[in-house]
Amino acid sequence: MTNNRKIIIVATVLLIAIGSFYAGVKYSGLKKSGVVGRNNFNRSTQMAQVGGALGQKGMREGGIVGGEVISKDAESITVKLGSGGSKIVFISSATPIAKSVTGTVEDIIVGGQVSITGDQNPDGSVTAKSVQIRK
């Protein structure tokens, strides 16, 4: 075998090895983030769970709250989380509330499903930046 042929074979093997390693690292990262995996088929449920792909990180940073509205008043709603816990979310007339059309605080109903983004307060409650009413 000539030296050129040996170099080509070694280079090809190295490229395949590097490509395989890179693909494995990318797949592992996607699997850890929840983008790839057996639980990915029901994304809305996953987002509603605190332990979902965005749940725990999202809760530390404010992020996303999703689940069933179990109570509400003029200034807050309490959301039952997929994990079984609940989260108090403060709202105001200035909080954007979305649905198929623009909504209001009155459109949030006990027993309804919501996804909320906002800032976490020191006591663990959340001040909403926006509320998405889900059906």
Secondary structure as GFF3:
##gff-version 3
##sequence-region A 1 135
A	DSSP	alpha_helix	3	33	.	.	.	ID=ss1
A	DSSP	three_ten_helix	38	41	.	.	.	ID=ss2
A	DSSP	alpha_helix	43	48	.	.	.	ID=ss3
A	DSSP	alpha_helix	55	60	.	.	.	ID=ss4
A	DSSP	beta_strand	64	72	.	.	.	ID=ss5
A	DSSP	beta_strand	76	81	.	.	.	ID=ss6
A	DSSP	beta_strand	86	90	.	.	.	ID=ss7
A	DSSP	beta_strand	97	98	.	.	.	ID=ss8
A	DSSP	three_ten_helix	105	107	.	.	.	ID=ss9
A	DSSP	beta_strand	113	120	.	.	.	ID=ss10
A	DSSP	beta_strand	126	134	.	.	.	ID=ss11
###
